[in-house]
Amino acid sequence: MRQPDPDPWRKPWREPSTGDARGLIGLGGDLTPRTLLAAYRDGVFPWFSEGDPLLWWSPDPRAIFELDGIHCSRSLARTIKSGRFRTTIDREFEAVMRACGTTRPDGTWVTDGMVAGYAELHRLGHAHSLEVWSQVEGDVDWELVGGIYGVSQGGLFAGESMFHHATDASKVALVALGEHLRRQGYTLFDTQMVTNHTTSMGAVEIPRADYLRRLRAALALTGVTFGG
């Protein structure tokens, strides 16, 4: 007699290489660490709005930042050197994630369920944030004015979203994160899909097949840690 499967969990997405250019390849499932980590290992990410079913995506082409190709203009470099902003690592992960969800007038995919799932990944050491701080004029305290968060496995960092409450804060976050990833030995900085903002900062698109090949090489790296 066949024994019941002790672990009936199944991936809610199909093989990414079989998807069309739009990239919708799965429906349902959950946002537990096991599911999320399996998704990023397969080149898949969740993206859906509040009230919609959980959707899984792997678009073709795929957007990335080459780690030596993040654009830092002369004016932005001056801003960074001015000391107007400070950056930290993993100090306010959930605050960064929630800010990413509240700064978009067209709605958000940063639902309460997403926050809970990624906060658990953060607790387990697989999701990270970079925060940008600035002082309000006349105030000695530094306020959170920008940031970016994402998921890390091997040599992959999958950037999920970023926000800014001050001019240039998200650009500072992106430049600082790129420098940090290079120092730590990462080889693949995924940004999923291009936007006008990420394109202006150097994001490029590559075929999904190339992304999956580079993903496998990045995941095979050992000893890469996000650090603090």
matplotlib code that plots the C-alpha trace (Angstrom):
import matplotlib.pyplot as plt

x = [0.0, 1.3, 2.1, 0.7, 3.1, 4.4, 5.0, 2.2, 3.5, 3.7, 4.9, 2.0, 3.9, 5.0, 8.5, 9.5, 11.0, 7.5, 5.9, 5.0, 6.6, 4.1, 5.3, 2.3, 3.1, 1.2, -1.8, -2.4, -0.1, 1.1, 3.8, 5.6, 9.4, 9.6, 7.4, 9.1, 12.6, 11.7, 10.2, 13.3, 15.5, 13.3, 13.4, 9.8, 8.3, 4.8, 3.0, -0.7, -3.0, -5.0, -8.1, -6.6, -5.4, -1.8, 0.0, 3.5, 5.5, 8.7, 8.6, 10.7, 12.8, 13.9, 15.3, 18.5, 21.2, 24.7, 26.6, 29.2, 26.5, 24.5, 24.5, 25.6, 25.5, 28.0, 25.2, 24.2, 27.8, 28.1, 24.9, 26.2, 29.5, 27.8, 26.7, 23.1, 22.1, 23.2, 22.6, 22.2, 21.6, 18.7, 17.8, 14.2, 13.2, 9.5, 9.3, 11.0, 8.6, 5.5, 6.8, 7.2, 3.5, 2.2, 3.9, 2.2, -1.0, -2.0, -2.3, 0.1, 1.1, 2.7, -0.2, -0.3, 0.3, 3.3, 4.7, 4.2, 5.8, 8.9, 9.3, 9.6, 12.2, 14.1, 14.0, 15.5, 18.2, 17.0, 15.4, 17.2, 16.8, 19.0, 17.7, 18.4, 18.2, 18.2, 17.9, 15.0, 16.3, 16.8, 16.3, 19.1, 17.2, 17.7, 14.5, 13.9, 13.4, 14.2, 15.1, 15.0, 14.4, 14.7, 15.5, 19.0, 20.1, 23.7, 25.0, 21.5, 19.9, 16.3, 15.3, 11.6, 10.7, 12.1, 10.7, 11.7, 10.3, 13.1, 14.6, 17.3, 16.8, 15.9, 18.8, 21.2, 19.7, 20.3, 23.9, 24.7, 23.1, 25.0, 28.3, 27.4, 26.5, 29.8, 31.7, 29.9, 30.5, 27.0, 26.9, 23.2, 21.0, 17.5, 15.0, 12.3, 10.8, 12.1, 10.5, 11.5, 13.3, 15.3, 16.1, 17.5, 19.7, 21.1, 18.7, 18.8, 16.7, 18.0, 16.3, 14.7, 16.8, 19.9, 18.5, 17.8, 21.3, 22.9, 20.6, 21.8, 25.4, 24.6, 22.8, 25.8, 28.0, 28.8, 30.1, 28.2, 26.5, 24.5, 26.2, 25.3]
y = [0.0, 3.4, 5.6, 9.1, 11.9, 13.3, 16.7, 17.5, 21.0, 21.9, 25.0, 27.1, 28.2, 26.3, 26.2, 29.9, 29.1, 28.0, 31.4, 34.0, 37.4, 38.9, 36.4, 35.3, 31.7, 30.8, 31.4, 30.7, 29.3, 31.3, 33.7, 31.4, 31.4, 28.1, 29.3, 32.6, 31.2, 28.5, 31.2, 33.4, 30.3, 29.6, 33.2, 33.9, 36.7, 37.5, 40.5, 41.2, 43.8, 43.8, 41.6, 39.8, 36.2, 35.6, 35.8, 34.6, 36.2, 35.6, 38.2, 38.1, 40.1, 40.5, 43.8, 43.9, 46.3, 45.3, 46.0, 48.1, 49.9, 51.8, 55.4, 58.1, 61.6, 64.2, 66.1, 62.9, 62.2, 65.7, 65.1, 61.9, 63.5, 66.5, 64.4, 65.4, 61.8, 58.8, 55.2, 52.1, 48.4, 46.3, 48.9, 49.5, 46.7, 46.7, 50.5, 50.6, 48.0, 49.7, 53.1, 51.4, 50.5, 53.9, 56.2, 55.0, 56.8, 54.1, 51.4, 48.9, 45.3, 45.7, 44.1, 43.1, 39.5, 40.6, 42.5, 39.5, 37.1, 39.2, 40.3, 36.6, 36.2, 39.2, 37.5, 34.4, 36.4, 36.2, 39.7, 42.9, 46.7, 49.7, 52.9, 56.5, 59.1, 62.9, 65.7, 68.1, 71.7, 72.8, 69.2, 67.1, 63.8, 61.9, 60.8, 57.9, 59.5, 56.7, 53.1, 49.9, 46.2, 42.8, 39.2, 37.6, 34.1, 33.1, 35.8, 37.0, 40.2, 40.6, 44.2, 44.5, 48.1, 51.5, 54.8, 58.4, 61.2, 63.6, 64.5, 62.1, 59.7, 56.7, 57.4, 57.5, 54.2, 52.5, 53.7, 52.7, 49.3, 48.7, 49.5, 47.3, 44.3, 44.6, 44.7, 41.6, 39.6, 39.5, 38.9, 39.4, 42.4, 41.7, 44.6, 42.5, 45.1, 48.4, 51.8, 55.3, 55.7, 52.5, 53.0, 56.5, 54.8, 52.2, 49.3, 47.1, 44.2, 40.8, 37.8, 35.6, 32.6, 34.7, 35.7, 32.1, 31.1, 33.9, 33.1, 29.5, 30.7, 33.3, 30.8, 28.4, 31.0, 30.2, 32.5, 35.6, 37.3, 40.6, 41.7, 44.8]
z = [0.0, -0.9, 2.1, 2.2, 1.2, 4.6, 3.0, 0.4, -0.3, -4.0, -5.8, -6.9, -10.1, -13.2, -14.6, -15.3, -18.7, -20.0, -19.2, -21.8, -22.0, -19.5, -17.0, -15.0, -14.1, -10.9, -8.7, -5.0, -2.4, 0.6, 1.8, 4.2, 4.2, 2.5, -0.4, -0.8, -0.7, -3.3, -5.5, -5.5, -6.2, -9.2, -10.5, -9.4, -7.3, -5.9, -7.1, -6.4, -4.9, -1.7, -2.3, -5.3, -5.3, -4.8, -8.2, -9.1, -11.9, -14.0, -16.8, -20.0, -20.3, -16.7, -15.2, -13.3, -12.2, -13.2, -10.0, -11.9, -13.9, -11.3, -12.4, -10.0, -11.5, -10.4, -8.6, -6.8, -5.8, -4.4, -2.4, -1.0, 0.0, 1.6, 4.6, 4.2, 4.3, 6.4, 5.6, 7.8, 7.2, 8.6, 11.3, 10.3, 7.9, 8.6, 8.6, 5.2, 3.8, 5.0, 3.7, 0.3, 0.5, 1.5, -0.9, -4.1, -5.1, -7.6, -4.8, -3.3, -3.4, 0.1, 1.9, 5.5, 4.5, 2.4, 5.4, 7.7, 5.2, 4.5, 8.1, 8.9, 6.1, 7.7, 11.1, 9.5, 7.8, 4.2, 3.7, 4.3, 4.2, 3.6, 5.3, 4.4, 7.2, 7.2, 9.7, 9.5, 9.6, 13.2, 14.6, 16.0, 15.4, 12.1, 10.4, 8.0, 4.6, 2.2, 1.8, -0.2, 0.8, -0.8, -0.5, -0.4, -1.3, -2.2, -4.5, -5.4, -4.1, -5.3, -4.8, -4.1, -3.6, -2.5, -1.3, -0.6, 1.5, 0.6, -2.8, -3.9, -0.9, -3.0, -5.4, -2.4, -1.2, -4.5, -4.9, -1.3, -1.8, -5.0, -3.3, -0.3, -2.6, -4.4, -1.2, 0.1, -3.1, -4.7, -8.4, -9.3, -8.4, -9.6, -9.9, -11.7, -14.1, -15.3, -14.3, -15.5, -12.2, -12.2, -15.9, -15.1, -12.5, -14.9, -14.8, -17.9, -19.3, -20.2, -21.6, -19.0, -20.1, -19.4, -16.0, -15.0, -16.0, -14.0, -11.1, -10.9, -10.8, -8.1, -5.9, -6.1, -4.4, -0.8, 1.9, 0.7, 3.5, 3.6, 6.8, 8.7]

ax = plt.figure().add_subplot(projection="3d")
ax.plot(x, y, z, "-o")
ax.set_aspect("equal")
plt.show()
